[in-house]
């Protein structure tokens, strides 16, 4: 599972799903807008690692790029 932090208010779960489902093994994205974080679940750790490598730092807007890490579960 991946943790996405410091999300801007305009980000939606649907926006995150579009980005993360590009990578195999995507299960779901759960957005906690009030905390500006999201959890993104993959079938395996290896699949999550590929997504993390591909999307960490991805520029979503002029003022925001994705900040990803592994979630502690």
MIBA-433552 format. One record per atom (N, C-alpha, C, O): residue in three letters; atom name; x, y, z. Coordinates in steps of 0.05 Angstrom, whole numbers. Atoms other than C-alpha are relative to their C-alpha. Example, Ala and Ser with C-alpha at 12.3 -4.5 7.8 and 13.67 -1.06 7.14 Angstrom:
BEGIN
aa, at, c1, c2, c3
Ala, N, 18, -24, 0
Ala, CA, 246, -90, 156
Ala, C, 18, 24, 0
Ala, O, 39, 24, 13
Ser, N, -16, -24, -1
Ser, CA, 273, -21, 143
Ser, C, -15, 22, 14
Ser, O, -5, 44, 18
***
This chain:
BEGIN
aa, at, c1, c2, c3
Unk, N, 17, -23, 0
Unk, CA, 0, 0, 0
Unk, C, 18, 25, 0
Unk, O, 39, 26, 13
Unk, N, -15, -25, 2
Unk, CA, 24, 70, -17
Unk, C, -15, 22, 15
Unk, O, -39, 22, 17
Unk, N, 11, -23, -13
Unk, CA, 13, 134, 21
Unk, C, 7, 24, -17
Unk, O, 29, 29, -25
Unk, N, -3, -25, 15
Unk, CA, 2, 199, -17
Unk, C, -5, 23, 20
Unk, O, -27, 23, 32
Unk, N, 3, -21, -21
Unk, CA, 13, 261, 27
Unk, C, -1, 28, -13
Unk, O, 6, 32, -36
Unk, N, 2, -28, 8
Unk, CA, 1, 336, 23
Unk, C, -16, 5, -25
Unk, O, -8, 22, -41
Unk, N, 16, -4, 24
Unk, CA, -53, 331, -29
Unk, C, -15, 26, 1
Unk, O, -25, 35, 22
Unk, N, 16, -24, 1
Unk, CA, -86, 395, -52
Unk, C, -29, -6, 2
Unk, O, -38, -28, -4
Unk, N, 29, 4, -5
Unk, CA, -160, 404, -37
Unk, C, -15, -9, -25
Unk, O, -35, -23, -23
Unk, N, 15, 6, 24
Unk, CA, -181, 398, -110
Unk, C, 4, -29, -11
Unk, O, -10, -37, -29
Unk, N, -4, 28, 8
Unk, CA, -155, 326, -117
Unk, C, -23, -18, 9
Unk, O, -33, -16, 32
Unk, N, 21, 18, -6
Unk, CA, -209, 273, -120
Unk, C, 10, -29, -1
Unk, O, 31, -35, -13
Unk, N, -7, 29, 1
Unk, CA, -207, 197, -111
Unk, C, 0, -9, -29
Unk, O, 16, -26, -37
Unk, N, 1, 8, 28
Unk, CA, -226, 191, -185
Unk, C, 25, 9, -15
Unk, O, 36, -6, -31
Unk, N, -24, -10, 12
Unk, CA, -166, 233, -205
Unk, C, 23, -19, 7
Unk, O, 40, -26, -10
Unk, N, -21, 18, -9
Unk, CA, -120, 188, -164
Unk, C, -3, -27, -14
Unk, O, 17, -38, -22
Unk, N, 5, 26, 13
Unk, CA, -152, 125, -193
Unk, C, 10, 0, -29
Unk, O, 23, -19, -38
Unk, N, -8, -2, 28
Unk, CA, -139, 149, -264
Unk, C, 31, -3, -2
Unk, O, 41, -17, -19
Unk, N, -29, 1, 0
Unk, CA, -65, 158, -248
Unk, C, 11, -27, 8
Unk, O, 28, -39, -6
Unk, N, -11, 25, -11
Unk, CA, -53, 96, -207
Unk, C, -9, -25, -14
Unk, O, 6, -45, -13
Unk, N, 8, 25, 13
Unk, CA, -93, 46, -247
Unk, C, 15, -5, -26
Unk, O, 11, -26, -39
Unk, N, -18, 4, 22
Unk, CA, -43, 55, -303
Unk, C, 20, -23, 6
Unk, O, 32, -34, -12
Unk, N, -20, 20, -9
Unk, CA, 1, 7, -263
Unk, C, -14, -26, 8
Unk, O, -34, -25, 22
Unk, N, 12, 26, -6
Unk, CA, -15, -67, -258
Unk, C, -2, -5, 30
Unk, O, 15, 2, 45
Unk, N, 5, 8, -28
Unk, CA, -44, -93, -193
Unk, C, -16, 20, 16
Unk, O, -21, 16, 40
Unk, N, 15, -21, -15
Unk, CA, -82, -30, -175
Unk, C, -26, -12, 11
Unk, O, -41, -26, -3
Unk, N, 24, 10, -13
Unk, CA, -138, -46, -126
Unk, C, -19, 24, 5
Unk, O, -42, 24, -4
Unk, N, 17, -23, -6
Unk, CA, -165, 21, -100
Unk, C, 17, 23, 11
Unk, O, 39, 20, 20
Unk, N, -11, -24, -12
Unk, CA, -149, 92, -78
Unk, C, -21, 10, 20
Unk, O, -44, 14, 13
Unk, N, 18, -11, -20
Unk, CA, -179, 117, -13
Unk, C, 10, 28, 9
Unk, O, 32, 30, 19
Unk, N, -8, -27, -5
Unk, CA, -177, 192, -5
Unk, C, -12, 10, 27
Unk, O, -36, 6, 32
Unk, N, 9, -12, -25
Unk, CA, -182, 226, 63
Unk, C, 6, 30, -3
Unk, O, 26, 41, 6
Unk, N, -4, -28, 8
Unk, CA, -192, 298, 39
Unk, C, 5, 18, 24
Unk, O, 20, 37, 22
Unk, N, -3, -17, -24
Unk, CA, -197, 327, 109
Unk, C, 28, -1, 11
Unk, O, 37, 17, 25
Unk, N, -28, 3, -9
Unk, CA, -126, 302, 122
Unk, C, 20, 5, -22
Unk, O, 44, 4, -18
Unk, N, -16, -5, 23
Unk, CA, -100, 315, 52
Unk, C, 19, -24, -6
Unk, O, 42, -20, -14
Unk, N, -15, 24, 6
Unk, CA, -76, 243, 45
Unk, C, -17, -20, -14
Unk, O, -42, -18, -15
Unk, N, 14, 22, 12
Unk, CA, -94, 181, 7
Unk, C, 17, -25, 3
Unk, O, 41, -24, 5
Unk, N, -13, 26, 0
Unk, CA, -78, 107, 10
Unk, C, -7, -13, -27
Unk, O, -30, -13, -35
Unk, N, 4, 13, 25
Unk, CA, -69, 70, -55
Unk, C, 9, -29, 3
Unk, O, 32, -35, 10
Unk, N, -5, 28, -4
Unk, CA, -73, -6, -53
Unk, C, 6, -14, -26
Unk, O, -6, -10, -46
Unk, N, -8, 17, 22
Unk, CA, -39, -55, -100
Unk, C, -1, -29, 10
Unk, O, 0, -34, 34
Unk, N, 1, 28, -6
Unk, CA, -42, -131, -103
Unk, C, 25, -10, 14
Unk, O, 24, -25, 33
Unk, N, -26, 9, -12
Unk, CA, 32, -140, -86
Unk, C, 18, 24, 6
Unk, O, 14, 46, -4
Unk, N, -20, -20, -6
Unk, CA, 89, -101, -57
Unk, C, 16, 8, -25
Unk, O, 22, 31, -29
Unk, N, -15, -6, 24
Unk, CA, 127, -107, -122
Unk, C, -15, 18, -19
Unk, O, -4, 36, -32
Unk, N, 16, -17, 17
Unk, CA, 69, -76, -161
Unk, C, -1, 28, 12
Unk, O, -1, 48, -3
Unk, N, 0, -26, -13
Unk, CA, 65, -19, -110
Unk, C, 27, 14, -5
Unk, O, 28, 38, -9
Unk, N, -26, -12, 4
Unk, CA, 140, -8, -118
Unk, C, 3, 12, -28
Unk, O, 15, 33, -31
Unk, N, -2, -10, 27
Unk, CA, 134, 0, -193
Unk, C, -16, 26, -2
Unk, O, -7, 45, -15
Unk, N, 17, -24, 1
Unk, CA, 77, 51, -184
Unk, C, 14, 23, 15
Unk, O, 14, 45, 5
Unk, N, -14, -20, -15
Unk, CA, 117, 88, -131
Unk, C, 22, 12, -16
Unk, O, 25, 37, -18
Unk, N, -22, -10, 16
Unk, CA, 177, 93, -176
Unk, C, -9, 16, -24
Unk, O, 3, 36, -31
Unk, N, 9, -14, 23
Unk, CA, 136, 115, -235
Unk, C, -15, 26, 6
Unk, O, -15, 44, -11
Unk, N, 16, -24, -5
Unk, CA, 92, 167, -201
Unk, C, 10, 19, 22
Unk, O, 0, 41, 25
Unk, N, -10, -18, -21
Unk, CA, 132, 195, -143
Unk, C, 13, 25, -14
Unk, O, 30, 22, -30
Unk, N, -10, -25, 13
Unk, CA, 144, 268, -162
Unk, C, -16, 8, -25
Unk, O, -11, 29, -37
Unk, N, 17, -6, 23
Unk, CA, 91, 266, -218
Unk, C, -13, 27, 4
Unk, O, -25, 32, 25
Unk, N, 11, -27, -2
Unk, CA, 69, 337, -231
Unk, C, -29, 0, -8
Unk, O, -37, -5, -31
Unk, N, 29, 0, 4
Unk, CA, -6, 342, -222
Unk, C, -10, 28, -8
Unk, O, -31, 30, -21
Unk, N, 8, -27, 7
Unk, CA, -11, 418, -227
Unk, C, 25, 18, 2
Unk, O, 47, 8, 9
Unk, N, -22, -18, 0
Unk, CA, 33, 479, -231
Unk, C, 13, 2, 28
Unk, O, 37, 6, 31
Unk, N, -10, -3, -27
Unk, CA, 40, 480, -155
Unk, C, 2, -26, 16
Unk, O, 8, -25, 40
Unk, N, 1, 25, -16
Unk, CA, 37, 406, -136
Unk, C, 11, -23, -16
Unk, O, 5, -27, -40
Unk, N, -9, 26, 11
Unk, CA, 74, 342, -150
Unk, C, -5, -21, 22
Unk, O, -3, -16, 46
Unk, N, 7, 22, -18
Unk, CA, 57, 274, -119
Unk, C, 23, -6, 19
Unk, O, 47, -6, 11
Unk, N, -20, 9, -20
Unk, CA, 93, 255, -55
Unk, C, -9, -27, 10
Unk, O, -29, -30, 25
Unk, N, 7, 27, -6
Unk, CA, 91, 180, -47
Unk, C, 20, -13, 19
Unk, O, 44, -7, 18
Unk, N, -17, 17, -17
Unk, CA, 118, 132, 5
Unk, C, -16, -26, 5
Unk, O, -40, -28, -2
Unk, N, 14, 24, -8
Unk, CA, 101, 63, 30
Unk, C, -16, 5, 26
Unk, O, -5, 18, 44
Unk, N, 17, -3, -24
Unk, CA, 44, 62, 80
Unk, C, 8, -22, 20
Unk, O, 14, -45, 12
Unk, N, -5, 20, -21
Unk, CA, 57, 27, 146
Unk, C, -27, -12, 9
Unk, O, -44, 2, 19
Unk, N, 25, 14, -7
Unk, CA, 2, -24, 157
Unk, C, 4, -20, 21
Unk, O, -15, -33, 29
***
